[in-house]
Amino acid sequence: MQRNHPITGWKDKVLFTPGPLTTSRTVKQAMLRDLGSRDVEFIRLVEEIRRRLLELGGVAKGDYEAIIMQGSGTFTLEAVVSSTIPPEGKLLVIVSGAYGRRIAQIARVLKIDTTALNFPEDRKPDLREIETALAADDAITHIAVVHCETTTGIINPIRAIGAMVKQSGRRLFVDAMSSFGAVPLNLAECGIDYLVTSANKCIEGVPGFGIVLAKREALLETEGFARSLSLDLLAQWKGLDAKGQFRFTPPTHTLLAFHQALIELEREGGVEARAARYQANHAALVAGMQKMGFQEYLRPEDQGHIITSFHYPDHPNFFIDEFYRRLNEKDYVIYPGKVSDADCFRIGTIGRISVADVRGLLAAIRETLAEMEIVLS
Ligand SMILES: *Cc1c(COP(=O)(O)O)cnc(C)c1O
């Protein structure tokens, strides 16, 4: 598929990545205006975005609060970790990939007492081990877990983990960066105190900010905990709630795009319809890749519809850099692997792409294999 930019003539590539993603032309066009950060229209726009975000999480204002934080998703993870754990608190991070490890790293940099509960990367974590870890250490006050571990594509059993954490009386913090908007989820039912996502993943906006959906009661207990001025979550919320304003320059254009993306999500039929489109993308991808002789890293029962890791094919002519470059020249962008114990590349099935785009990618991969003289299976 060719998409040429109306002014520059540049041909857009189709992104099969975990973000930034391919976005609709109308989302990009929504940015073609300038808004002042104290403008009433801008303040209304931010309010409307925050209202729609709570709706997507299945929760009501007052029970939960939506907070927007400038920066990429990681900045927002850092805002939650640095602002919500008390000085004497302790964080347990459930780790089964690079993104879980990153949360633990954020906490250690902040000198927060942290334990990483490490699991193999190729399957869902063992719930009994989590339960045992919670029971074994009274010092733990907060638990962090990644919803879709984008390293592999596993979607973790968040409801079961939430029930355990809730029963043990701890606070739960979920990195739902790559799943929110594409996996139906009710925060209250899952016992989530803080959920983090970002503008440029499954809501299909452009990069520039992250989002926290916070349980109000938990948030209000965090006065004085912040270890950073610009990433102070409570202060950010107070600014937004009192005057609808950001403390520091907001990403006005990104917010305009995001508002349009939320409208397009609603028009598509909401989270369920979006999940169905991504599932169709994923099914078409896996069927086509298997037919060519590629093998997925995960077993089907552990694999989600967001992103899929594939093993490098066992062939002397396969070099990942060349494979990537040749696909890129055909306007298809895939993603390098992040699994620690296997050579993999990743293909995302999220963003403004359809089964037709997946078929285009599969054809480009077939062509690339022929160019590299690779015959599989
Ligand atoms: C993308 C992603 C992040 C990081 O987001 P950045 O915007 O690159 O900072 C964190 N966690 C998960 C699970 C992700 O998929």
The ligand as an SDF file (V2000), in Angstrom:
LIG
                    3D

 15 15  0  0  0  0  0  0  0  0999 V2000
    6.1220    0.6440   24.7360 C   0  0  0  0  0  0  0  0  0  0  0  0
    6.1820    0.1270   26.1110 C   0  0  0  0  0  0  0  0  0  0  0  0
    6.8200    0.8460   27.1500 C   0  0  0  0  0  0  0  0  0  0  0  0
    7.6560    2.0680   26.9420 C   0  0  0  0  0  0  0  0  0  0  0  0
    7.1450    3.0900   26.3070 O   0  0  0  0  0  0  0  0  0  0  0  0
    8.0460    4.3010   25.7710 P   0  0  0  0  0  0  0  0  0  0  0  0
    6.9730    5.1570   25.1880 O   0  0  0  0  0  0  0  0  0  0  0  0
    8.9890    3.7530   24.7470 O   0  0  0  0  0  0  0  0  0  0  0  0
    8.7280    4.9320   26.8940 O   0  0  0  0  0  0  0  0  0  0  0  0
    6.7320    0.3440   28.4230 C   0  0  0  0  0  0  0  0  0  0  0  0
    6.1010   -0.8020   28.6830 N   0  0  0  0  0  0  0  0  0  0  0  0
    5.5150   -1.5320   27.7250 C   0  0  0  0  0  0  0  0  0  0  0  0
    4.8450   -2.8120   28.0920 C   0  0  0  0  0  0  0  0  0  0  0  0
    5.5420   -1.0980   26.4020 C   0  0  0  0  0  0  0  0  0  0  0  0
    4.9690   -1.8310   25.4440 O   0  0  0  0  0  0  0  0  0  0  0  0
  1  2  1  0
  2  3  1  0
  2 14  2  0
  3  4  1  0
  3 10  2  0
  4  5  1  0
  5  6  1  0
  6  7  2  0
  6  8  1  0
  6  9  1  0
 10 11  1  0
 11 12  2  0
 12 13  1  0
 12 14  1  0
 14 15  1  0
M  END
$$$$
